[in-house]
Amino acid sequence: MKTVFKYFCKIEEIFCGISFISIVSLVFISAVARGLNHPIPWSIDISQLLLAWTAFLGADVAFREHNLVGIDLVTRKFPVKMQRSIELLVLILMLVALVIFIIFGVKLSIDSYKRAFQTLTLSYSFVTMSLPVASAFMSVTAIRQIVERIKTFNN
């Protein structure tokens, strides 16, 4: 199971990297083409789709690597057990928020099913579905971190 998760994480990282490079390339090529009076109208829609997925999946990668923004200005002066308790509480609150994102993100995706991109025949649900999917992935990360914190709480 750990091997499958490891491969999944690697695929997620590779996807984010390729998507980011694709966004930058598409926007650059589109700007140059527009300057030459040959606009590429679909490039902005593809970039928007990729940006949504890259941003949310990138947040999962950052969360898994403990690279999300954190402010420990106040808590670093607390005793270690209190710091760990606060960290555990924050992870639980994040998990609750992620579950809410999943529930309402799925509803949003269903509601936006009939909405289409301006230049593509794809449903806009492909963009809005990035929130609940990435939130589900982040929920797995949060659960793993909660379990890890509980196991090492007294160390």
Backbone as CSV, one residue per row, in Angstrom:
resi,resn,N_x,N_y,N_z,CA_x,CA_y,CA_z,C_x,C_y,C_z
1,MET,0.823,-1.197,0.000,0.000,0.000,0.000,0.871,1.267,0.000
2,LYS,1.977,1.236,0.770,2.855,2.399,0.806,3.494,2.645,-0.552
3,THR,3.789,1.575,-1.284,4.395,1.714,-2.601,3.415,2.374,-3.569
4,VAL,2.141,1.967,-3.516,1.116,2.554,-4.376,0.973,4.048,-4.056
5,PHE,0.941,4.372,-2.767,0.824,5.767,-2.355,2.032,6.574,-2.818
6,LYS,3.210,5.972,-2.721,4.445,6.640,-3.148,4.392,6.955,-4.641
7,TYR,3.930,5.986,-5.452,3.811,6.209,-6.890,2.753,7.259,-7.191
8,PHE,1.647,7.225,-6.477,0.598,8.215,-6.655,1.150,9.616,-6.391
9,CYS,1.904,9.754,-5.312,2.491,11.053,-4.960,3.434,11.539,-6.051
10,LYS,4.221,10.635,-6.595,5.163,10.995,-7.661,4.408,11.430,-8.915
11,ILE,3.354,10.710,-9.258,2.538,11.065,-10.424,1.910,12.439,-10.235
12,GLU,1.441,12.710,-9.021,0.847,14.011,-8.715,1.873,15.135,-8.881
13,GLU,3.087,14.912,-8.409,4.150,15.907,-8.545,4.519,16.130,-10.012
14,ILE,4.630,15.050,-10.769,4.960,15.154,-12.195,3.855,15.888,-12.939
15,PHE,2.600,15.558,-12.627,1.470,16.233,-13.261,1.524,17.738,-13.000
16,CYS,1.783,18.105,-11.758,1.847,19.529,-11.401,2.970,20.233,-12.165
17,GLY,4.116,19.590,-12.263,5.241,20.186,-12.986,4.951,20.362,-14.464
18,ILE,4.425,19.315,-15.086,4.108,19.378,-16.517,3.002,20.396,-16.768
19,SER,2.009,20.429,-15.895,0.907,21.380,-16.056,1.395,22.814,-15.927
20,PHE,2.276,23.062,-14.968,2.798,24.418,-14.791,3.569,24.864,-16.020
21,ILE,4.425,23.992,-16.529,5.192,24.310,-17.739,4.244,24.539,-18.920
22,SER,3.190,23.748,-18.997,2.206,23.896,-20.079,1.474,25.228,-19.988
23,ILE,1.107,25.630,-18.770,0.417,26.908,-18.585,1.303,28.054,-19.052
24,VAL,2.535,28.064,-18.588,3.462,29.137,-18.959,3.666,29.151,-20.470
25,SER,3.852,27.990,-21.056,4.078,27.904,-22.509,2.854,28.371,-23.281
26,LEU,1.680,27.914,-22.878,0.461,28.301,-23.589,0.214,29.803,-23.527
27,VAL,0.387,30.376,-22.357,0.155,31.811,-22.209,1.192,32.598,-23.011
28,PHE,2.442,32.168,-22.978,3.489,32.853,-23.749,3.211,32.758,-25.249
29,ILE,2.942,31.553,-25.725,2.677,31.358,-27.158,1.441,32.138,-27.581
30,SER,0.430,32.148,-26.720,-0.789,32.889,-27.024,-0.515,34.384,-27.122
31,ALA,0.310,34.902,-26.221,0.642,36.337,-26.259,1.423,36.685,-27.517
32,VAL,2.376,35.852,-27.879,3.153,36.098,-29.099,2.247,36.011,-30.325
33,ALA,1.394,35.001,-30.358,0.494,34.830,-31.502,-0.476,36.006,-31.608
34,ARG,-0.962,36.494,-30.477,-1.861,37.649,-30.481,-1.126,38.886,-31.006
35,GLY,0.131,39.014,-30.629,0.942,40.128,-31.127,1.159,40.059,-32.630
36,LEU,1.109,38.861,-33.176,1.270,38.670,-34.624,-0.074,38.609,-35.353
37,ASN,-1.137,39.010,-34.647,-2.509,39.014,-35.190,-3.013,37.626,-35.564
38,HIS,-2.564,36.600,-34.847,-3.051,35.240,-35.020,-3.379,34.657,-33.641
39,PRO,-4.415,35.179,-32.989,-4.710,34.728,-31.621,-5.085,33.241,-31.562
40,ILE,-4.789,32.655,-30.431,-5.149,31.254,-30.174,-6.180,31.282,-29.042
41,PRO,-7.462,31.381,-29.367,-8.479,31.607,-28.333,-8.615,30.468,-27.316
42,TRP,-8.375,29.251,-27.718,-8.553,28.117,-26.810,-7.440,27.997,-25.775
43,SER,-6.316,28.681,-25.985,-5.178,28.538,-25.068,-5.502,29.065,-23.671
44,ILE,-6.295,30.108,-23.582,-6.657,30.657,-22.275,-7.570,29.687,-21.525
45,ASP,-8.508,29.063,-22.225,-9.387,28.085,-21.571,-8.613,26.873,-21.073
46,ILE,-7.690,26.378,-21.879,-6.860,25.247,-21.456,-5.993,25.654,-20.267
47,SER,-5.438,26.865,-20.319,-4.616,27.350,-19.206,-5.431,27.466,-17.930
48,GLN,-6.659,27.935,-18.038,-7.536,28.059,-16.871,-7.826,26.680,-16.265
49,LEU,-8.097,25.722,-17.116,-8.353,24.352,-16.658,-7.128,23.789,-15.947
50,LEU,-5.979,23.936,-16.566,-4.741,23.431,-15.969,-4.384,24.165,-14.685
51,LEU,-4.644,25.475,-14.633,-4.331,26.250,-13.443,-5.128,25.767,-12.233
52,ALA,-6.396,25.500,-12.426,-7.224,25.028,-11.317,-6.681,23.712,-10.767
53,TRP,-6.420,22.769,-11.654,-5.917,21.469,-11.209,-4.518,21.575,-10.605
54,THR,-3.658,22.384,-11.223,-2.293,22.529,-10.723,-2.268,23.193,-9.354
55,ALA,-3.088,24.210,-9.174,-3.112,24.916,-7.892,-3.583,24.001,-6.765
56,PHE,-4.673,23.293,-6.994,-5.224,22.453,-5.926,-4.370,21.211,-5.670
57,LEU,-3.907,20.569,-6.724,-3.053,19.397,-6.515,-1.692,19.815,-5.963
58,GLY,-1.221,20.981,-6.373,0.026,21.518,-5.813,-0.108,21.796,-4.320
59,ALA,-1.295,22.200,-3.902,-1.529,22.405,-2.464,-1.407,21.084,-1.716
60,ASP,-1.871,19.996,-2.325,-1.725,18.683,-1.690,-0.260,18.289,-1.590
61,VAL,0.499,18.543,-2.642,1.930,18.235,-2.618,2.618,19.035,-1.508
62,ALA,2.310,20.315,-1.429,2.910,21.168,-0.391,2.493,20.713,1.003
63,PHE,1.233,20.350,1.158,0.721,19.887,2.451,1.429,18.598,2.870
64,ARG,1.585,17.693,1.937,2.235,16.413,2.227,3.695,16.606,2.614
65,GLU,4.347,17.597,2.008,5.762,17.865,2.277,5.960,18.848,3.435
66,HIS,4.878,19.199,4.119,4.908,20.137,5.253,5.420,21.508,4.825
67,ASN,5.028,21.943,3.627,5.477,23.229,3.108,4.357,24.250,2.982
68,LEU,3.212,23.982,3.595,2.162,24.986,3.605,2.577,26.095,4.558
69,VAL,2.033,27.260,4.331,2.372,28.399,5.172,1.905,28.134,6.597
70,GLY,2.776,28.378,7.533,2.434,28.234,8.941,3.013,29.386,9.732
71,ILE,2.289,29.800,10.728,2.767,30.903,11.563,2.969,30.355,12.967
72,ASP,4.214,30.288,13.375,4.519,29.755,14.705,5.087,30.833,15.620
73,LEU,4.857,32.080,15.260,5.394,33.190,16.031,4.969,33.126,17.501
74,VAL,3.721,32.778,17.741,3.206,32.694,19.106,3.454,31.316,19.700
75,THR,3.149,30.274,18.923,3.180,28.922,19.481,4.575,28.402,19.784
76,ARG,5.592,28.928,19.149,6.943,28.407,19.404,7.425,28.706,20.815
77,LYS,6.762,29.621,21.500,7.116,29.930,22.888,6.346,29.051,23.883
78,PHE,5.392,28.263,23.370,4.604,27.373,24.218,5.392,26.112,24.545
79,PRO,4.979,25.392,25.582,5.590,24.081,25.855,5.348,23.126,24.678
80,VAL,6.234,22.146,24.520,6.182,21.236,23.380,4.840,20.508,23.289
81,LYS,4.311,20.036,24.412,3.032,19.309,24.377,1.903,20.218,23.922
82,MET,1.936,21.467,24.320,0.898,22.391,23.881,1.046,22.677,22.387
83,GLN,2.269,22.798,21.907,2.506,22.991,20.474,1.941,21.815,19.684
84,ARG,2.206,20.627,20.151,1.710,19.422,19.463,0.192,19.351,19.520
85,SER,-0.386,19.768,20.633,-1.851,19.769,20.759,-2.473,20.754,19.779
86,ILE,-1.891,21.929,19.685,-2.399,22.939,18.751,-2.249,22.453,17.313
87,GLU,-1.110,21.847,17.008,-0.883,21.321,15.658,-1.911,20.245,15.321
88,LEU,-2.204,19.383,16.271,-3.206,18.338,16.059,-4.583,18.950,15.865
89,LEU,-4.919,19.948,16.648,-6.209,20.622,16.520,-6.337,21.288,15.154
90,VAL,-5.274,21.945,14.714,-5.293,22.598,13.401,-5.485,21.564,12.294
91,LEU,-4.809,20.426,12.381,-4.975,19.371,11.377,-6.408,18.852,11.352
92,ILE,-7.016,18.703,12.519,-8.408,18.228,12.585,-9.338,19.273,11.976
93,LEU,-9.111,20.544,12.278,-9.934,21.607,11.691,-9.756,21.663,10.172
94,MET,-8.532,21.438,9.708,-8.289,21.389,8.262,-9.051,20.227,7.627
95,LEU,-9.065,19.094,8.301,-9.781,17.937,7.777,-11.279,18.232,7.681
96,VAL,-11.828,18.889,8.690,-13.246,19.268,8.655,-13.506,20.202,7.474
97,ALA,-12.645,21.198,7.292,-12.802,22.123,6.165,-12.700,21.387,4.834
98,LEU,-11.782,20.444,4.732,-11.622,19.682,3.489,-12.861,18.848,3.175
99,VAL,-13.465,18.275,4.187,-14.699,17.506,3.976,-15.809,18.439,3.471
100,ILE,-15.886,19.631,4.036,-16.869,20.621,3.564,-16.585,20.992,2.106
101,PHE,-15.308,21.171,1.770,-14.938,21.473,0.384,-15.354,20.340,-0.555
102,ILE,-15.210,19.115,-0.103,-15.604,17.974,-0.938,-17.107,18.008,-1.185
103,ILE,-17.873,18.173,-0.119,-19.338,18.151,-0.243,-19.828,19.272,-1.165
104,PHE,-19.420,20.502,-0.869,-19.900,21.624,-1.670,-19.219,21.698,-3.034
105,GLY,-18.013,21.181,-3.151,-17.342,21.141,-4.446,-18.032,20.200,-5.416
106,VAL,-18.502,19.066,-4.909,-19.251,18.132,-5.759,-20.561,18.784,-6.198
107,LYS,-21.237,19.467,-5.274,-22.476,20.171,-5.635,-22.209,21.237,-6.693
108,LEU,-21.124,21.990,-6.525,-20.760,23.013,-7.507,-20.478,22.384,-8.869
109,SER,-19.788,21.269,-8.863,-19.471,20.588,-10.130,-20.729,20.099,-10.828
110,ILE,-21.659,19.599,-10.058,-22.936,19.146,-10.638,-23.707,20.345,-11.197
111,ASP,-23.717,21.449,-10.433,-24.433,22.650,-10.877,-23.817,23.273,-12.123
112,SER,-22.518,23.141,-12.287,-21.853,23.765,-13.436,-21.702,22.811,-14.615
113,TYR,-22.409,21.698,-14.574,-22.302,20.704,-15.641,-22.683,21.280,-17.004
114,LYS,-23.733,22.099,-17.036,-24.208,22.626,-18.322,-23.408,23.827,-18.807
115,ARG,-22.627,24.415,-17.921,-21.800,25.546,-18.315,-20.617,25.031,-19.136
116,ALA,-20.311,25.717,-20.207,-19.211,25.279,-21.080,-18.167,26.384,-21.182
117,PHE,-16.975,25.993,-21.564,-15.926,26.952,-21.863,-16.352,27.767,-23.086
118,GLN,-15.734,28.911,-23.263,-16.075,29.750,-24.409,-15.628,29.126,-25.728
119,THR,-14.466,28.488,-25.716,-13.913,27.989,-26.982,-13.804,26.474,-27.044
120,LEU,-14.082,25.790,-25.955,-13.960,24.333,-25.927,-15.338,23.702,-25.759
121,THR,-15.454,22.468,-26.146,-16.727,21.767,-25.974,-16.788,21.024,-24.639
122,LEU,-15.834,21.302,-23.774,-15.793,20.669,-22.453,-16.715,21.384,-21.480
123,SER,-17.259,20.624,-20.552,-18.056,21.197,-19.479,-17.136,21.891,-18.485
124,TYR,-17.631,22.972,-17.877,-16.851,23.694,-16.882,-16.691,22.861,-15.606
125,SER,-17.435,21.777,-15.500,-17.284,20.878,-14.358,-15.889,20.294,-14.265
126,PHE,-15.181,20.239,-15.380,-13.800,19.749,-15.349,-12.905,20.677,-14.535
127,VAL,-13.256,21.958,-14.481,-12.511,22.902,-13.649,-12.974,22.797,-12.202
128,THR,-14.287,22.863,-11.994,-14.811,22.886,-10.624,-14.578,21.564,-9.886
129,MET,-14.402,20.487,-10.603,-14.158,19.189,-9.967,-12.766,19.123,-9.351
130,SER,-11.898,20.051,-9.726,-10.553,20.053,-9.150,-10.592,20.290,-7.642
131,LEU,-11.548,21.080,-7.159,-11.634,21.352,-5.723,-11.977,20.100,-4.914
132,PRO,-13.067,19.388,-5.210,-13.350,18.205,-4.381,-12.337,17.072,-4.552
133,VAL,-11.782,16.918,-5.741,-10.800,15.847,-5.949,-9.531,16.144,-5.140
134,ALA,-9.022,17.355,-5.266,-7.818,17.717,-4.511,-8.100,17.723,-3.008
135,SER,-9.302,18.127,-2.611,-9.658,18.105,-1.191,-9.696,16.676,-0.661
136,ALA,-10.132,15.741,-1.483,-10.115,14.329,-1.075,-8.675,13.853,-0.890
137,PHE,-7.801,14.232,-1.828,-6.389,13.862,-1.698,-5.776,14.498,-0.450
138,MET,-6.106,15.768,-0.211,-5.581,16.451,0.965,-6.152,15.859,2.251
139,SER,-7.367,15.331,2.191,-7.952,14.667,3.363,-7.148,13.431,3.734
140,VAL,-6.735,12.692,2.732,-5.887,11.523,2.987,-4.581,11.973,3.639
141,THR,-4.002,13.048,3.118,-2.767,13.588,3.698,-3.003,14.032,5.132
142,ALA,-4.113,14.716,5.372,-4.428,15.189,6.731,-4.604,14.017,7.688
143,ILE,-5.312,12.988,7.264,-5.520,11.811,8.117,-4.183,11.146,8.432
144,ARG,-3.339,11.025,7.421,-2.020,10.428,7.647,-1.217,11.258,8.652
145,GLN,-1.276,12.574,8.522,-0.531,13.434,9.445,-1.130,13.409,10.849
146,ILE,-2.446,13.318,10.954,-3.088,13.219,12.270,-2.651,11.942,12.966
147,VAL,-2.688,10.834,12.244,-2.261,9.548,12.807,-0.798,9.612,13.234
148,GLU,0.046,10.210,12.393,1.471,10.347,12.711,1.667,11.186,13.975
149,ARG,0.918,12.285,14.085,1.039,13.146,15.270,0.574,12.442,16.539
150,ILE,-0.482,11.667,16.428,-0.993,10.934,17.597,0.026,9.883,18.042
151,LYS,0.623,9.184,17.080,1.610,8.143,17.411,2.842,8.739,18.079
152,THR,3.237,9.923,17.660,4.477,10.505,18.188,4.208,11.630,19.202
153,PHE,3.002,11.699,19.710,2.626,12.811,20.598,3.482,12.901,21.853
154,ASN,3.783,11.780,22.476,4.528,11.784,23.745,6.044,11.706,23.575
155,ASN,6.516,11.624,22.341,7.973,11.529,22.119,8.641,12.877,22.260
